[in-house]
Amino acid sequence: MNTDNESFLDEDLERIDVVAEMDHTQLGPGSPELSGVTLPDKHFTMARLKLQPLFLGHTVLRPGVALLWVPLSWKGDYRFNGSIIDNSTVGLVTGAEGYFTRGEDAEVVGIALPQATLHDDLSVLAGVSRDELLLPDGPLSMPAPVIQRLRRVLVQHTAVGGVSPAPGWAQSLREGILETLLTATLTISNRSRDEQDRIIVRRAEEYFMSSFPNQPSLIELCQVTGVGKNSLYGAFQSLFGESPAAYFRKRRYSASRRVLTRSPKERGLVKRVALDHGFTELGRFSAEYRQLFGELPSRTPTG
């Protein structure tokens, strides 16, 4: 177990075996922060993360992996797949499109485990066949006492500062996960609007990555997603609260900052990074960068 509070970048988290792809895009001004601890076990991988300031996150898991997403604390509206969450909400991720989050000053625990094992265990405990049991994909609401018990277990076993897990913690956590999901698993529909929105956004993101650093046009995004302007904007507003153009522009800024922080300081570095990320107006790049991150790109600590 890593008992120190670490500072992460998305690239660091992608090295966790269960994560195929991860990206966080900063939306609001402030000093970026992504920190936490990871705790692997032979049956699952658990991570506790804290993110500041206002951000958009997208994570895609490796095939065959399910993830239970449990928010511990947050500021203002915190969205999971476009739905505003509350103290009685967790998320279950089982779909190929991954999951999207939008929030500020948020602390969350994610527990990744084999999807097939989870499906089998829940089927047995629910007293139904595997084919009868539907594994949901999205936000789940449940009785407050159930989620409160799970939060207490997670806070205890992901504590930092040299605190080791108590004996039997893995079994206790597994039981807590199953108890939590059993309260909601059988009442969730197979296909929902938020899943359609995630597919739209995922296709748009894939096109953005394939054409990077160019900013995709509205026509191109409609073509690759197979939907009209209203559906495209509706999906981005639902998941991110941002238009497609605003989101992809801020994503390019977040990507440029990650490169700056990992590059050795040298003459012309800011200009090169700006151009590499599709920003040709260097004065505007510096001004918008400062507005977003609270510092000029030339003042960003480099590697």
BELTAGI-V518728 format. One line per field, one symbol per residue. psi: psi as a letter, one per 40 degrees, with the letter a starting at -180 (. if undefined). Layout:
# BELTAGI-V518728
psi: ???
This chain:
# BELTAGI-V518728
psi: hheihihiiddddeehdehdhhhhhhdiiihihhiaiihiieeihhhhihhibhihihhhiihehihhhhhdiihahhhhfehhiaefhiihheieeaihihahfihihhhhihdddddddddddefiidddhhhigaihiihdddddddddddddeeiifehiiiheddddddddddddddeedeehidhiddddddddddddddddddeheihiidddddddefiidddddddddddefiidddddddddddddddddeeiihiheddddddddeehdgdddddddddddeeiideehhi.
